[in-house]
């Protein structure tokens, strides 16, 4: 078994599911059915894993998740595999996800300091300064939109937002869905003109001011996504949606957060 995911090789890792209503307590011997665990390879559609995860040892909190050699080969070296787990039946445990980077080869024995130094000086081209590289998108929290409730979703650690032209928050049924067909799309323009709730249920929003993105910390990249109760009441119950936060800046575009979203049923329906 490899230490890290390697293209073309089977890879197994372990997760612990968190029980609903258990104040963070792990779910013992959780029931796992087909469709509870899904994966997305390099941003593709969500599909069931080839191997159904198993509780091992039996009756414990440990769930073994195995990616097949075919799945890691499809991702390829440098690719990403998102694994998301969500209880489809009894709501026994909370939804979460893991993002795995696929490598060309496994991690070998660590080098000693002298071996590292020798390798550096023996290399044909040695570069001691490197241009800045934009950070990868952060793994955003799973967002549960309670139908009929005001949404206040806080996402932190997106990186420095200085110089942004606009920020977009989009919730969709899949990554290939067009922006105008989004379940929710909210924009913040640095100019302060326009923006707000742009689309809801694949249609242009009637009241843009019912949606907003507020920047709580520009250097840290902390934001709050808000959507009025009148708008969430119009959403249909849906699981396994995807969302992202995208930043447009002078000279480029960057996705700064990716995550899962669910629209779940409200119990009390009064809004006044």
Secondary structure, DSSP 8 states (H G I E B T S, - for coil): --SS-BTTS-EEEEEE-BBTTSTT-B-TT----TTSEEEEETT---EE-SS--EESSTTSSEEEEEE-HHHHHHH-TT-EEEEEE--SSS--B--EEEEEE-BSS---S---HHHHHHHHHHSSS--S---------EE---EEEETTS-EEEEE------TTEEEEEEEEESSTTS-GGG-SEEEEEETTSSS-EEEEETTEE-S-GGGEEEEEEETTTTEEEEEE-HHHHTTS--EEEEEEEEEEEETTEEEEEEEEEEEEE--S-----
